[in-house]
Amino acid sequence: MEPDERLGLYRTMVLIRTYEESILREYHADKKPAFDIGAGLIPGEMHLSAGQEPVAAGVCAHLTADDAVTATHRPHHFAIAHGVDLERMTAEIFGRVDGLGRGRGGHMHLFDPATHFSCSGIIAEGYPPAVGQALAFQRRGTDRVAVAVTGEGAANQGAFHEALNLAALWKLPVVFVVEDNDWGISVPRSASTCVTSNALRAGGYGIPGERVEDNSVEAVHAAAGTAITRARAGEGPSLIEVHTLRLWGHFEGDAQGYRSDLEGVPGRDPLPTYEKQLRAAGVLHDSGDITVASIAAQARDRVEAAIEFAKRSPEPDPATALDHVFARS
């Protein structure tokens, strides 16, 4: 890869991590002394994607705003990598009227027509809509693609298999991405899934399948590049499974007593790992115009501006509760 491409991946990963750390701070700021999931500036569940940045950065580097992405209940990394407006997304997470869904959806139901991005709290829900988007792209004669993301646990859902079957049958321009972070909430993959890799399941539908190990952003970038190029050329769908990492709990407040791997998790953090690689290659430096510190500072400025935007945005008026629910004829 060219140095600029590698720097672009690193910038995206830093922005995602900075965002997740800041949302973590705001989420917990007023939920003490006893944790109350309904309290505070950001009430409700919160699923953060720290550790999974390489998947979103590597895949979305090949996409444009005309391509579609359907993500999971852990969506922020893909939303950021795909270019969803940071301020409006943050306002939505805070439940404010300037949010993507006018504060109605929250962090698990982000919807952005400008970038064709959506997500859902329902397991494997994004796969069938991505097939529908890909069908529309195909019938319109465009080279646009749809990317559907889910977790390894969701690969056991019927929607996963139905989507792969139709996409393969109709040779649709869709790329299926599975994030294997080892845990389906509190259940290890080995206790729930009969195959060692969900990439093997692609063969059952006659489409290419590839598993990317080591949470490597450049390996994800390479695999996604092949799959997306194939889809744009009208050659049909592909499946990519990435062995990634969930640094934090399934949700905020998760004590993670079920995890036997917690002690080694910090050493597998993909951000310092990639930073070390780029330093060794002479791509990242501590002096000059582009430094580790300047990239981090730019990310902090963007994220803090988005959080301030969200806090300034008013909460929805209860009298408007039924607005924006139904389309008007």
CORVENJO-V693678 format. One record per backbone hydrogen bond with DSSP energy under -0.5 kcal/mol. NH is the residue of the N-H (numbers start at 0). CO is the residue of the C=O. If there is no record, write none. Layout:
NH;CO
NH;CO
//
This chain:
5;1
6;2
7;3
8;4
9;5
10;6
11;7
12;8
13;9
14;10
15;11
16;12
17;13
18;14
19;15
20;16
21;17
22;18
23;19
24;20
25;21
26;22
27;23
28;24
30;27
38;35
43;36
47;45
51;48
54;51
55;51
56;52
57;53
58;54
59;55
60;56
61;58
62;59
66;63
67;144
68;115
69;146
70;68
70;117
74;72
77;74
78;74
79;75
80;76
81;77
82;79
83;78
88;84
89;85
90;86
91;87
92;88
93;89
94;91
95;90
96;313
98;95
99;87
101;98
103;100
108;105
111;116
114;111
115;111
116;111
117;68
118;109
119;70
124;121
126;123
127;123
128;124
129;125
130;126
131;127
132;128
133;129
134;130
135;131
136;132
137;133
138;134
139;135
140;137
141;136
145;172
146;67
147;174
148;69
149;176
151;178
153;150
154;150
154;151
155;152
156;153
159;156
160;156
161;157
162;158
163;159
164;160
165;161
166;162
167;163
168;164
169;165
170;167
171;166
173;171
174;145
175;173
175;237
176;147
177;239
178;149
178;176
179;177
179;241
180;178
183;186
184;182
185;183
186;183
187;185
188;181
190;187
191;188
192;188
199;196
200;197
201;198
202;199
203;200
204;201
205;202
206;201
207;236
209;238
211;240
212;210
214;242
215;212
216;214
219;215
220;216
221;217
222;218
223;219
224;220
225;221
226;222
227;223
228;224
229;225
230;226
231;227
232;228
233;230
234;229
237;173
238;207
239;175
240;209
241;177
242;211
242;240
243;179
243;241
244;50
245;180
246;49
246;244
247;49
251;45
253;250
254;252
258;255
263;260
264;260
264;261
265;261
267;264
268;265
272;268
273;269
274;270
275;271
276;272
277;273
278;274
279;275
280;276
281;278
282;277
283;277
284;289
290;288
291;284
294;290
295;291
296;292
297;293
298;294
299;295
300;296
301;297
302;298
303;299
304;300
305;301
306;302
307;303
308;304
309;305
310;306
311;307
312;308
315;94
319;316
320;317
322;319
324;321
//
